[in-house]
Amino acid sequence: MTASNLPPLHRLDARFDKPLPNDSSIQASAVAASRLDDSFAQIDWCAPWLGHVQQLDAISQAITRLSAASNWSMERADAQSSAPETQALDISRTQNTPDIIAKVLNTALHQQAADVQQQLPHTKPAYNHKVQTLQFVSQDALPEGEAYESFIGSTGNIPTRDNLHDLFNGSIWLTFPKTKALLNHYHMLEIAKCSEEPTGSKNRGRVRDTITVFDENGAILVTSDTSIGEALIDFDWQNSLVKPRRYWDKMDSPNKEAKAAVYIFGHALLEQLIYPRKPLCAHSVVIHVSQDFFALSKLERISYLDDKLSEYMNDLLAQSGVTPRQLAPLPILGVPHFWSDNSEVSFYEDAFVFRSGRRKK
């Protein structure tokens, strides 16, 4: 890869399928009728593993305001709990959930398209389905008995609940839309295969298992030094994470001289990192790039990486013997600069976390 053959980030023929939502209307409806779980207030928006998320500032500001509004609503309800004439009104307000996370994500989705002057992201159709523009909708929109993945593929609608899991899932849709659409595409192909079997198999199969593991818990090691990627796959923590530490990029101050960086893909992993624990382990893939990659802006990096990752996953999932074991374990807090404690070499001497695994003979 060279800088000259990177895909263009801006398009002159851009069009927008829908008008930009009004953020103020979202905030107003939230204050009036929603209550976010207390867990949203625990998000550290400055954590290095969130630095690559697209529209992070807008999402974090919206969620922070909504969390504050939620707390204010609950305090007000407590203060007025002795007044019967107001108690029912306040309780109804806190119990009413107007799918605020879907609205926040849709606002970010449209803003992202406007910022890069591109169309809204869309599905990758399978079989007779048409391309659908993606948007976030209420979980209630998912028909009873219909598979989540099939509903997304056939309508472009992503069912979204007001919880951390779906907030991070939506954030990854914003960041890696092409790869997420590809994974959904393969889900649909496998669901169709299953329905064609005479007895209707309930076994998800290796393809869907691999998709699910990566979708929930995946990470991408991007490196211009093949030895770092090979060492990671080989469970050689010294030669992947420790010795080349000076070549690992810092998310808060990217360095064009860096040779390695990790970007989290798994939304469940992001949710678990609300409360970081040393044993947390991602399932990773290694994407090799030229040194030019590290000279790109964050936006250009993620755009390029989404293209490369979708190609990588397409090749992987097309293999007849694909299995989740082809995803390399990566203790996520061992990524240089992700966690302050890993600045000490002794951090990597914990054999329970940094295991020898299936290291080559």
PyMOL commands that set and color helices and strands:
alter all, ss='L'
color gray80, all
select helices_A, chain A and resi 3-5+23-33+38-42+48-50+56-79+84-95+100-116+139-141+148-155+164-175+177-196+205-217+226-233+237-242+245-247+267-272+291-295+298-317+324-326+332-334+340-343+345-349
alter helices_A, ss='H'
color red, helices_A
select strands_A, chain A and resi 135-138+157-160+218-223+260-264+281-288+328-331
alter strands_A, ss='S'
color yellow, strands_A
deselect
rebuild
show_as cartoon
